[in-house]
Amino acid sequence: FQSGVKADPRLLQQEVKRRAK
């Protein structure tokens, strides 16, 4: 996930919202 965070920080936020549920 760390690698994707730098490449697509927005994508990470979307995944966090799904996990938040």
N, CA, C and O atoms as a DFTB+ gen file, in Angstrom:
84 C
 N C O
     1  1       0.857      -1.210       0.000
     2  2       0.000       0.000       0.000
     3  2       0.888       1.254       0.000
     4  3       0.551       2.264      -0.618
     5  1       1.993       1.174       0.682
     6  2       2.878       2.367       0.734
     7  2       3.281       2.770      -0.690
     8  3       3.366       3.956      -1.006
     9  1       3.521       1.792      -1.524
    10  2       3.975       2.101      -2.909
    11  2       2.842       2.810      -3.662
    12  3       3.083       3.758      -4.410
    13  1       1.626       2.348      -3.459
    14  2       0.469       2.968      -4.157
    15  2       0.177       4.357      -3.591
    16  3      -0.265       5.252      -4.312
    17  1       0.424       4.519      -2.332
    18  2       0.117       5.838      -1.698
    19  2       0.862       6.949      -2.429
    20  3       0.287       8.000      -2.714
    21  1       2.110       6.727      -2.727
    22  2       2.893       7.794      -3.414
    23  2       2.424       7.893      -4.876
    24  3       2.414       8.981      -5.452
    25  1       2.048       6.790      -5.455
    26  2       1.633       6.800      -6.875
    27  2       0.197       7.345      -6.988
    28  3      -0.102       8.120      -7.896
    29  1      -0.676       6.943      -6.075
    30  2      -2.096       7.430      -6.145
    31  2      -2.651       7.638      -4.737
    32  3      -3.325       6.753      -4.210
    33  1      -2.393       8.741      -4.144
    34  2      -2.882       9.009      -2.773
    35  2      -4.403       8.997      -2.742
    36  3      -5.003       8.674      -1.717
    37  1      -5.017       9.344      -3.842
    38  2      -6.516       9.371      -3.855
    39  2      -7.030       7.926      -3.819
    40  3      -8.046       7.631      -3.190
    41  1      -6.324       7.056      -4.490
    42  2      -6.787       5.646      -4.513
    43  2      -6.757       5.096      -3.089
    44  3      -7.646       4.351      -2.678
    45  1      -5.751       5.466      -2.368
    46  2      -5.628       4.964      -0.979
    47  2      -6.810       5.472      -0.146
    48  3      -7.372       4.736       0.665
    49  1      -7.171       6.715      -0.354
    50  2      -8.294       7.275       0.441
    51  2      -9.565       6.473       0.149
    52  3     -10.354       6.189       1.050
    53  1      -9.746       6.114      -1.116
    54  2     -10.974       5.355      -1.465
    55  2     -10.974       4.015      -0.731
    56  3     -12.003       3.575      -0.219
    57  1      -9.830       3.387      -0.689
    58  2      -9.739       2.066      -0.016
    59  2      -9.988       2.258       1.482
    60  3     -10.649       1.433       2.113
    61  1      -9.473       3.319       2.033
    62  2      -9.676       3.572       3.486
    63  2     -11.163       3.749       3.775
    64  3     -11.668       3.275       4.792
    65  1     -11.845       4.425       2.885
    66  2     -13.307       4.643       3.115
    67  2     -14.023       3.282       3.100
    68  3     -14.951       3.054       3.876
    69  1     -13.592       2.408       2.233
    70  2     -14.258       1.061       2.145
    71  2     -13.926       0.295       3.427
    72  3     -14.783      -0.408       3.963
    73  1     -12.733       0.418       3.907
    74  2     -12.343      -0.348       5.136
    75  2     -12.989       0.322       6.343
    76  3     -13.251      -0.342       7.346
    77  1     -13.241       1.585       6.267
    78  2     -13.841       2.290       7.429
    79  2     -15.215       1.685       7.719
    80  3     -15.649       1.623       8.869
    81  1     -15.879       1.248       6.673
    82  2     -17.231       0.653       6.900
    83  2     -17.012      -0.608       7.675
    84  3     -17.972      -1.307       8.001
